[in-house]
Structures are given as structure tokens and as C-alpha cells.
């Protein structure tokens, strides 16, 4: 695992989102990067990382990029790569990133199914009581998997990790669930980011992200079939 940083802002809040249920984390972080005018300040590599990039508005979007919104002092970790099987490695990298940037809080974004009944509800898990002011319920019961689970299990010694779970109806890309997360983050952090355009552009975002993730899975499958071990650490 290698974290490469071009800038090292301090006392930041880190928001991370990985491709999970409904791709809520990936869609949310992409939207934040665009609307907070965040600049790229780094990237993450690990062994067997799928060789996938996207080109967006003439710029290369890497598998796992690190971005910085200076005005709000927020670092955003945006991932297109499938990290299944690497959750503990990623969690440790996030912990190291938090230490290096003296992070005040790490916010993990996840999509979940079957928590509520109305759809697109959101829940939080955090030791920080300020989250109760966002108007969403605290998650009292549930099973957490993936990077978020690894972070909570092994990296939350100082109670700096908070989680926002958005209910999504299926495993298909869900921009509406991501919009709910944006709404919650706006209330918590005062970002002045309007989530409504995300609702209007739901189909556009869903189609683009679905295509990128699909291509990434195809690359991983081909690599596994060829049984090639490739190292991108340099």
C-alpha cells in the first residue's frame, strides 16, 4: 500500500466513499468534489489494484484519488476501484492518512438495504453527538460490512470515525440515496451544497458510474483469469 500526497493540509475532515451497495459512497464523493471545487492532492495504490481510470472533462480520474476542498478544509477520498478483499488494507491506509493530516474526523459513506421502510432514509453511527442535530436517526442495530466495518473494528481507537448510512432499494446505482447523504452532510458541516441537482441528474450519474464500475469489474475478472500478479506500487 502506498499513499502519495502532493499537499498535506492539517486538521481536516476526511470524507471517504467506496463502491458499495448502491454505489452511494462513490456517487456522493464525486458530487462533493465537483461542487466544492476540490483539487486533486494525491492518490492511493495497492498491490493488485485494477488498472482502471476514467476521463472526466478532459482529466484523468484514478482508481482511488485524494482531493482537497480548501475553503471547507475537507479531504475527499474518491474510489472507482473494487476493493473487495482489501478492506483491512484500505482501513489501515485511511488511518495513516488521518494521522498524517491530523484529521479531526473521518466520515464514511455507505449504502444499506432494508433498514427502514420508506426508502432513502439515512442513519448515522458516531460518538460525536453533534450528528443528532442533522435530523436523522442513530443506527442502533445492524450489520456493517466492507471498508467501514474494517475501520470501526480496527481503527477507531480515538472515536474519530463517523458513518452515514443511506437506505437504497437495490444494488443498482442510487443517486437519490446519495442526495440524501449530501443533504445530511450539508446540515452537519454547513457546506452550502444543494442536493437537488443530484436528484435531477440521477439518471446521468447512475449511468456514468455504473459503466465505470462495470468496466472495472471486467478488468479485475480478466486479470484473475490470466492469473497475473501485477504490482502498481512503482
C-alpha positions as CSV (number, residue, x, y, z in Angstrom):
1,X,0.0,0.0,0.0
2,X,1.3,3.5,-0.9
3,X,-0.3,6.9,-0.2
4,X,1.1,9.6,-2.4
5,X,0.3,13.2,-1.3
6,X,1.2,16.4,-3.2
7,X,-0.1,18.6,-0.4
8,X,-0.6,17.9,3.3
9,X,-3.3,20.1,4.8
10,X,-3.8,19.8,8.5
11,X,-6.8,19.5,10.9
12,X,-9.0,18.4,8.1
13,X,-12.2,16.4,8.0
14,X,-11.9,13.3,5.7
15,X,-14.9,12.1,3.8
16,X,-14.5,8.7,2.1
17,X,-16.7,6.7,-0.2
18,X,-16.0,3.3,-1.8
19,X,-18.1,1.4,-4.3
20,X,-20.6,-0.5,-2.1
21,X,-24.3,-1.1,-2.0
22,X,-26.0,1.3,-4.5
23,X,-22.6,2.9,-5.2
24,X,-23.7,5.6,-2.7
25,X,-20.2,6.4,-1.5
26,X,-18.8,6.8,-4.9
27,X,-21.6,9.0,-6.2
28,X,-21.6,11.2,-3.1
29,X,-17.9,11.8,-3.2
30,X,-17.9,12.6,-6.9
31,X,-20.7,15.1,-6.4
32,X,-18.8,16.8,-3.5
33,X,-15.6,17.0,-5.5
34,X,-17.4,18.8,-8.3
35,X,-19.5,21.2,-6.1
36,X,-16.8,22.0,-3.6
37,X,-14.2,22.7,-6.4
38,X,-11.9,20.2,-4.7
39,X,-8.4,19.8,-6.2
40,X,-6.5,16.6,-6.5
41,X,-3.8,16.3,-3.9
42,X,-2.9,12.7,-4.0
43,X,-3.7,9.1,-4.8
44,X,-3.6,5.6,-3.3
45,X,-2.0,2.5,-4.7
46,X,-2.0,-1.1,-3.5
47,X,-1.0,-4.5,-4.9
48,X,-3.3,-5.9,-7.5
49,X,-5.2,-2.6,-7.9
50,X,-7.2,-2.9,-11.1
51,X,-5.7,-0.8,-13.9
52,X,-8.8,1.4,-14.3
53,X,-9.0,5.1,-15.0
54,X,-11.8,7.4,-16.1
55,X,-11.5,10.5,-18.2
56,X,-13.9,13.2,-17.0
57,X,-13.9,16.7,-18.6
58,X,-10.5,16.1,-20.1
59,X,-8.9,15.0,-16.8
60,X,-7.8,11.5,-15.7
61,X,-9.7,10.1,-12.7
62,X,-7.6,7.4,-11.0
63,X,-8.9,4.3,-9.2
64,X,-8.5,5.9,-5.7
65,X,-7.9,9.6,-5.7
66,X,-7.5,12.1,-2.8
67,X,-9.0,15.6,-3.2
68,X,-9.0,18.7,-1.1
69,X,-11.6,21.4,-0.8
70,X,-9.6,24.3,0.7
71,X,-12.5,26.6,1.6
72,X,-14.0,23.9,3.8
73,X,-10.8,22.2,4.8
74,X,-12.2,18.9,3.7
75,X,-10.3,16.0,2.2
76,X,-12.3,13.7,0.0
77,X,-11.2,10.1,-0.9
78,X,-13.0,9.1,-4.1
79,X,-12.8,5.5,-5.3
80,X,-13.8,3.8,-8.5
81,X,-11.9,0.6,-7.8
82,X,-13.4,-2.6,-6.5
83,X,-11.6,-3.1,-3.2
84,X,-13.2,-6.4,-2.2
85,X,-10.7,-8.5,-0.2
86,X,-8.6,-5.4,0.6
87,X,-10.8,-3.8,3.2
88,X,-8.4,-4.2,6.1
89,X,-5.6,-2.7,4.0
90,X,-7.7,0.2,2.9
91,X,-8.8,0.8,6.5
92,X,-5.2,0.9,7.7
93,X,-4.4,3.4,4.8
94,X,-7.2,5.6,5.9
95,X,-6.0,5.5,9.5
96,X,-2.5,6.5,8.3
97,X,-3.9,9.3,6.2
98,X,-5.9,10.6,9.1
99,X,-2.8,10.7,11.3
100,X,-0.7,12.4,8.6
101,X,-3.3,15.1,8.1
102,X,-4.2,15.4,11.7
103,X,-7.8,14.7,10.8
104,X,-10.5,15.8,13.3
105,X,-12.9,13.3,11.9
106,X,-13.2,10.6,9.2
107,X,-16.7,10.3,7.7
108,X,-17.5,7.1,6.0
109,X,-20.4,6.9,3.5
110,X,-22.3,3.7,2.9
111,X,-25.4,2.5,1.2
112,X,-27.5,-0.1,3.1
113,X,-30.7,-2.0,2.3
114,X,-33.7,-3.0,4.4
115,X,-33.1,-0.6,7.3
116,X,-36.2,1.5,7.0
117,X,-39.5,1.2,5.2
118,X,-39.9,4.4,3.3
119,X,-36.7,4.3,1.2
120,X,-33.9,6.8,1.0
121,X,-33.8,7.2,4.8
122,X,-30.4,7.9,6.4
123,X,-28.8,6.8,9.7
124,X,-25.6,7.7,11.5
125,X,-23.2,6.0,13.8
126,X,-20.8,8.2,15.7
127,X,-19.6,9.0,19.2
128,X,-20.0,12.6,18.2
129,X,-23.4,13.8,19.5
130,X,-23.5,16.7,17.0
131,X,-24.8,14.2,14.4
132,X,-28.1,14.1,16.2
133,X,-28.7,17.7,15.1
134,X,-28.9,16.6,11.4
135,X,-32.4,15.2,12.0
136,X,-31.5,11.6,11.1
137,X,-31.7,8.6,13.4
138,X,-28.8,6.9,15.1
139,X,-28.2,3.4,13.9
140,X,-28.9,1.2,16.9
141,X,-29.0,-2.3,15.3
142,X,-27.5,-3.6,12.1
143,X,-24.7,-5.4,10.3
144,X,-21.9,-3.3,8.8
145,X,-19.5,-4.7,6.2
146,X,-16.7,-3.6,3.9
147,X,-14.2,-0.8,4.5
148,X,-16.5,0.9,7.0
149,X,-16.6,-2.3,9.1
150,X,-12.8,-2.7,9.0
151,X,-12.4,0.9,10.1
152,X,-14.8,0.6,13.0
153,X,-13.3,-2.7,14.1
154,X,-9.6,-1.8,13.9
155,X,-9.0,1.9,13.5
156,X,-11.5,3.7,15.8
157,X,-9.5,3.9,19.0
158,X,-10.0,7.7,19.3
159,X,-13.7,7.7,18.3
160,X,-12.9,9.9,15.3
161,X,-14.8,7.8,12.8
162,X,-18.4,8.7,11.9
163,X,-20.6,6.8,9.5
164,X,-23.6,7.9,7.4
165,X,-25.8,5.0,6.1
166,X,-28.3,5.8,3.3
167,X,-31.0,3.3,2.6
168,X,-31.1,2.2,-1.0
169,X,-33.7,-0.1,-2.6
170,X,-31.4,-2.2,-4.7
171,X,-27.8,-2.8,-5.6
172,X,-28.2,-0.6,-8.7
173,X,-26.5,2.9,-8.6
174,X,-28.7,5.1,-6.4
175,X,-28.2,8.8,-6.8
176,X,-31.2,9.6,-4.7
177,X,-29.7,7.9,-1.7
178,X,-26.5,9.9,-2.4
179,X,-28.6,13.1,-2.5
180,X,-29.9,12.2,1.0
181,X,-26.3,11.8,2.2
182,X,-25.4,15.2,0.7
183,X,-28.4,16.8,2.5
184,X,-27.2,15.3,5.8
185,X,-23.5,16.4,5.3
186,X,-24.7,19.9,4.4
187,X,-26.6,20.1,7.7
188,X,-23.6,18.7,9.7
189,X,-20.8,20.6,8.0
190,X,-22.5,23.7,6.7
191,X,-21.2,23.1,3.2
192,X,-23.9,25.1,1.3
193,X,-24.1,22.3,-1.3
194,X,-27.5,21.9,-2.9
195,X,-28.5,18.2,-3.2
196,X,-31.5,18.9,-5.5
197,X,-29.4,19.0,-8.8
198,X,-28.3,15.5,-7.9
199,X,-31.9,14.3,-7.9
200,X,-32.5,16.0,-11.3
201,X,-29.3,14.4,-12.7
202,X,-29.9,11.0,-11.1
203,X,-30.1,9.1,-14.4
204,X,-26.9,10.8,-15.8
205,X,-24.9,10.0,-12.7
206,X,-26.2,6.5,-12.3
207,X,-25.4,5.6,-15.9
208,X,-21.9,7.0,-15.8
209,X,-20.9,5.4,-12.5
210,X,-22.5,2.1,-13.4
211,X,-20.5,2.0,-16.7
212,X,-17.2,2.8,-14.9
213,X,-17.7,0.2,-12.2
214,X,-18.7,-2.4,-14.7
215,X,-15.6,-1.8,-16.7
216,X,-13.5,-2.0,-13.6
217,X,-15.0,-5.4,-12.7
218,X,-14.3,-6.6,-16.2
219,X,-10.7,-5.6,-15.8
220,X,-10.4,-7.4,-12.4
221,X,-12.0,-10.6,-13.9
222,X,-9.7,-10.6,-16.9
223,X,-6.7,-10.2,-14.6
224,X,-7.8,-13.0,-12.4
225,X,-8.4,-15.3,-15.3
226,X,-5.0,-14.6,-16.6
227,X,-3.6,-15.3,-13.1
228,X,-1.1,-12.5,-13.4
229,X,0.2,-10.8,-10.3
230,X,0.8,-7.1,-11.1
231,X,2.3,-4.6,-8.8
232,X,1.5,-0.9,-9.2
233,X,3.5,0.4,-6.3
234,X,6.3,1.5,-8.6
